[in-house]
Amino acid sequence: MCPSSAFTADALRDNDAYLAASSEVDVAEMSTWLTGTAVARDMSVGVAEVEDLRDRAELYTGRMRNVRYRYPCWQFDQQNKPLRGLAVVLAALGDDYPVSVSTLATAPDEELDGLSIAQWLDAGGGPHRAAASLRDTEMF
């Protein structure tokens, strides 16, 4: 690792500005995600069940600055249930930043016939194939 003295004051200032701007973009993205209460309502279950699904890594979440969990919409089917096989894919994701994971989950993937992971699972595609495509991605 480079010592901080290796960086100029301008470089440090530019890096701080980049980090602040990135954080604002991430917060803006996650503000469009569902709250736990909204997920519970949409799934017709209690908030405690949503929290259990989150704790068992069967739902994907990000945390806002206010420490509240938010749930990206891509992981739910048209009946507002978690996509079939989602837990298999989530296990392959690791702990990368939530906005990066959501981008990956909604981006077309050549290994999934041009569908995103979310589209693949929603169409009934095998979760193990989606998980394998993640392992082949440079991010992971």
Secondary structure, DSSP 8 states (H G I E B T S, - for coil): ---GGGS-HHHHHHHHHHHHHHHHHHHHHHTTSEEHHHHHHHHTS-HHHHHHHHHTTSS--EE-TTS-EEE-GGGB-TTSSB-TTHHHHHHHHTT--HHHHHHHHHS--GGGTT--HHHHHHTT--HHHHHHHHHTSTT-
